[in-house]
């Protein structure tokens, strides 16, 4: 099956999209709103950015988690709050060895508004951490999705601990190859793939790669999109990042594009 040819220049991408998709809402499943972001972008400014790009919902994590809570309180009908476990950026490396985190997680979850946990950065060397195991168990007991930035061995470990745990694999994993992803989707029915920061792999020079195209056709209900505002600069470039994403989405059949753009995330976070 062939797909449509589009100009690769992102400046013109929105003009090239079919009118229906151009106007359709997106569900951004990977945003960060941390202390530095909050200084530059108020909750009002964040929602204005989402409005400008037709983002109906956004799943947001942050360091510290209180920033996300503040954003959620401003727009509870738009923000899906994910509980980040890092108190500072240093925790990104050390958290699997912080024995205080499980009790912190349980206390935070009692607030009632958290809809998922993460982003958790963890790799094979730490996959047997007792802290990680306990966090997976807590998430599983509540069926809260885990947003995991990790390698395949970590995903295997999650499903050894909790076979039905919903997992969102950030950035299509650390080895984002369609054959590997397809293998993991076959293994684990509760695994979903977040495609943030993989636009250049998915659509080099703006043209949707054939192997990714076929992967989306084969597993249309397992993928979701996001920008990943991991830095202040990424927030500043949010509009162009969404344009790039919409460009390759428009090269999919309309029903598949809608699933990736919105419906799959809405199902995971319903």
PAFI-890498 format. One line per 3 residues: number of its first residue (from 1); for each residue x, y, z of C-alpha. Coordinates in Angstrom, 2 decimals. Layout:
% PAFI-890498
NUM = X:Y:Z ~ ...
//
This chain:
% PAFI-890498
1 = 0.00:0.00:0.00 ~ 1.32:3.41:-0.88 ~ 0.70:6.55:1.08
4 = 0.40:10.21:0.16 ~ 3.36:12.34:-0.80 ~ 3.80:15.57:1.17
7 = 6.31:18.35:1.06 ~ 8.83:17.89:3.84 ~ 8.99:21.52:4.85
10 = 7.19:21.85:8.18 ~ 6.42:25.49:7.50 ~ 3.84:24.39:4.92
13 = 2.69:21.19:6.54 ~ -0.52:22.50:8.06 ~ -1.59:23.94:4.72
16 = -1.17:20.51:3.13 ~ -3.21:18.52:5.63 ~ -6.73:17.38:4.80
19 = -9.09:19.92:6.37 ~ -10.71:17.33:8.66 ~ -7.46:16.23:10.28
22 = -6.08:19.74:10.40 ~ -8.97:20.80:12.60 ~ -9.20:17.63:14.68
25 = -8.14:17.56:18.28 ~ -5.00:15.82:19.44 ~ -4.26:14.14:22.77
28 = -0.67:14.95:23.74 ~ 0.45:12.08:25.96 ~ 3.92:13.31:26.93
31 = 4.36:16.78:28.37 ~ 6.62:17.99:31.16 ~ 5.77:21.03:33.27
34 = 8.54:21.58:35.78 ~ 9.73:24.45:37.94 ~ 11.72:26.14:35.15
37 = 8.77:25.82:32.76 ~ 6.37:27.35:35.27 ~ 8.57:30.44:35.56
40 = 8.35:31.01:31.80 ~ 4.84:29.72:31.07 ~ 1.93:30.30:33.42
43 = -0.93:27.79:33.43 ~ -2.86:30.28:31.28 ~ -0.01:30.34:28.75
46 = 0.17:26.55:28.64 ~ -3.54:26.20:27.97 ~ -3.32:28.92:25.31
49 = -0.60:26.88:23.58 ~ -2.75:23.78:23.72 ~ -5.73:25.71:22.34
52 = -3.66:27.14:19.49 ~ -2.67:23.62:18.44 ~ -6.08:21.98:18.95
55 = -4.80:19.84:21.83 ~ -7.93:18.70:23.64 ~ -6.16:16.79:26.42
58 = -2.58:16.60:27.65 ~ -0.94:14.06:29.96 ~ 1.56:16.04:32.01
61 = 4.33:15.11:34.43 ~ 6.84:17.37:36.14 ~ 9.56:17.98:38.72
64 = 8.41:18.65:41.34 ~ 4.98:17.09:41.10 ~ 3.39:20.14:42.70
67 = 3.79:22.06:39.43 ~ 1.61:19.53:37.66 ~ -0.97:19.71:40.43
70 = -1.14:23.49:40.00 ~ -1.62:23.12:36.24 ~ -4.29:20.48:36.80
73 = -6.18:22.70:39.26 ~ -6.21:25.47:36.65 ~ -7.62:23.23:33.91
76 = -8.94:19.95:35.36 ~ -10.97:19.32:32.21 ~ -7.85:19.42:30.01
79 = -4.89:18.14:32.03 ~ -4.29:14.46:32.77 ~ -1.84:14.61:35.71
82 = 0.92:11.99:35.90 ~ 2.72:11.67:39.20 ~ 6.44:12.20:38.72
85 = 8.57:10.75:41.50 ~ 11.58:13.05:41.14 ~ 12.05:15.84:43.67
88 = 14.95:17.21:41.59 ~ 16.62:16.36:38.28 ~ 19.28:14.40:40.18
91 = 16.65:11.82:41.05 ~ 16.43:10.79:37.40 ~ 19.49:8.59:38.00
94 = 19.28:7.72:41.69 ~ 15.56:7.07:42.26 ~ 15.68:3.22:41.95
97 = 17.71:3.23:45.18 ~ 15.51:5.65:47.15 ~ 13.66:3.48:49.67
100 = 11.40:6.41:50.64 ~ 9.70:6.58:47.24 ~ 7.02:3.89:47.66
103 = 5.62:5.55:50.78 ~ 5.78:8.94:49.05 ~ 3.92:7.48:46.08
106 = 1.18:6.01:48.23 ~ 0.73:9.27:50.14 ~ 0.47:11.28:46.91
109 = -2.02:8.86:45.38 ~ -4.37:9.46:48.30 ~ -4.97:12.95:46.87
112 = -7.07:11.23:44.25 ~ -6.34:13.25:41.12 ~ -3.33:11.38:39.72
115 = -4.11:9.41:36.53 ~ -0.74:7.72:35.99 ~ 2.83:7.46:37.27
118 = 6.03:8.59:35.57 ~ 8.04:9.37:33.60 ~ 10.35:6.77:35.14
121 = 13.85:6.57:33.65 ~ 15.18:3.09:34.30 ~ 17.48:0.72:32.44
124 = 18.45:-2.94:32.60 ~ 21.05:-2.59:35.35 ~ 18.39:-1.34:37.80
127 = 15.46:-3.47:36.71 ~ 15.62:-5.68:39.81 ~ 15.47:-2.72:42.18
130 = 13.15:-3.41:45.11 ~ 11.96:0.19:44.88 ~ 10.99:-0.32:41.24
133 = 9.22:-3.58:42.07 ~ 7.16:-1.90:44.78 ~ 6.21:0.99:42.48
136 = 5.02:-1.48:39.85 ~ 2.99:-3.32:42.49 ~ 1.37:-0.09:43.69
139 = 0.54:0.96:40.12 ~ -0.84:-2.48:39.35 ~ -3.09:-2.50:42.42
142 = -4.74:0.67:41.10 ~ -4.34:-0.09:37.38 ~ -2.63:3.27:36.89
145 = -0.56:3.49:33.69 ~ 3.21:3.65:34.10 ~ 5.10:5.96:31.72
148 = 8.49:4.27:31.40 ~ 11.61:5.55:29.66 ~ 13.62:2.35:29.52
151 = 15.03:-0.54:27.54 ~ 13.33:-3.81:26.62 ~ 14.65:-5.67:29.68
154 = 12.78:-3.22:31.92 ~ 9.52:-3.84:30.05 ~ 10.02:-7.59:30.48
157 = 10.58:-7.07:34.21 ~ 7.39:-5.03:34.61 ~ 5.36:-7.85:33.07
160 = 7.11:-10.47:35.17 ~ 5.88:-8.53:38.22 ~ 2.43:-7.49:36.97
163 = 1.29:-9.24:33.76 ~ -1.69:-6.93:33.18 ~ -0.06:-3.61:34.08
166 = -0.78:-0.77:31.59 ~ 2.57:0.59:30.42 ~ 3.25:3.51:28.09
169 = 6.70:2.96:26.61 ~ 8.14:6.44:26.16 ~ 9.71:7.33:22.81
172 = 9.02:3.84:21.41 ~ 11.76:2.56:23.69 ~ 15.52:2.92:23.64
175 = 15.78:0.76:20.51 ~ 12.93:2.13:18.40 ~ 12.93:-0.42:15.59
178 = 9.57:-1.48:14.14 ~ 10.36:-5.21:14.25 ~ 11.33:-5.06:17.93
181 = 8.30:-2.95:18.82 ~ 5.98:-5.37:17.00 ~ 7.50:-8.26:18.95
184 = 6.82:-6.53:22.27 ~ 3.29:-5.57:21.28 ~ 2.59:-9.22:20.53
187 = 4.04:-10.29:23.89 ~ 2.25:-7.78:26.11 ~ -1.37:-6.79:25.40
190 = -1.28:-3.98:28.00 ~ 1.74:-2.25:26.42 ~ 1.25:1.03:24.57
193 = 3.81:3.04:22.64 ~ 4.40:6.78:23.05 ~ 5.94:8.12:19.82
196 = 7.27:11.41:21.19 ~ 10.70:12.51:19.94 ~ 10.73:9.87:17.19
199 = 9.41:11.97:14.30 ~ 12.68:11.82:12.36 ~ 12.69:8.04:12.51
202 = 9.01:7.71:11.71 ~ 9.04:10.22:8.87 ~ 12.55:11.08:7.64
205 = 12.43:14.43:5.81 ~ 8.70:14.50:6.45 ~ 7.89:11.32:4.51
208 = 6.35:8.47:6.52 ~ 8.68:5.47:6.48 ~ 7.13:2.31:5.01
211 = 8.06:0.07:7.95 ~ 6.49:2.47:10.47 ~ 3.46:2.87:8.24
214 = 2.93:-0.90:8.24 ~ 3.48:-1.09:12.00 ~ 0.70:1.46:12.58
217 = -1.59:-0.44:10.19 ~ -0.90:-3.73:12.00 ~ -1.29:-2.33:15.55
220 = -3.50:0.76:15.20 ~ -4.82:0.63:18.77 ~ -1.41:0.57:20.51
223 = 0.23:3.90:19.65 ~ -0.15:7.47:20.88 ~ 1.54:10.76:20.14
226 = 3.20:13.49:22.18 ~ 5.67:16.35:21.92 ~ 7.75:15.77:25.10
229 = 8.48:19.25:26.47 ~ 11.62:18.04:28.23 ~ 13.18:21.52:28.09
232 = 12.12:25.14:28.03 ~ 13.23:25.37:24.41 ~ 10.92:22.52:23.53
235 = 7.99:24.46:25.01 ~ 9.01:27.47:22.91 ~ 9.03:25.28:19.79
238 = 5.79:23.51:20.65 ~ 3.85:24.78:17.64 ~ 6.41:23.53:15.12
241 = 6.70:20.16:16.89 ~ 2.94:19.66:16.61 ~ 3.09:20.61:12.94
244 = 5.70:17.93:12.28 ~ 3.54:15.36:14.06 ~ 0.40:16.31:12.15
247 = 2.30:16.06:8.87 ~ 3.11:12.36:9.19 ~ -0.24:11.55:10.83
250 = -1.93:12.90:7.70 ~ -0.11:10.29:5.62 ~ -2.04:7.51:7.37
253 = -5.60:6.40:6.59 ~ -8.00:8.70:8.41 ~ -9.26:6.08:10.87
256 = -5.71:5.03:11.82 ~ -4.63:8.65:12.19 ~ -7.52:9.36:14.56
259 = -6.57:6.41:16.73 ~ -2.98:7.55:17.07 ~ -3.85:11.22:17.42
262 = -6.57:10.90:20.04 ~ -8.61:7.75:20.51 ~ -5.96:5.39:21.90
265 = -4.87:7.82:24.60 ~ -8.46:8.57:25.49 ~ -9.01:4.84:26.01
268 = -5.90:4.41:28.17 ~ -6.78:7.37:30.40 ~ -10.57:6.96:30.48
//
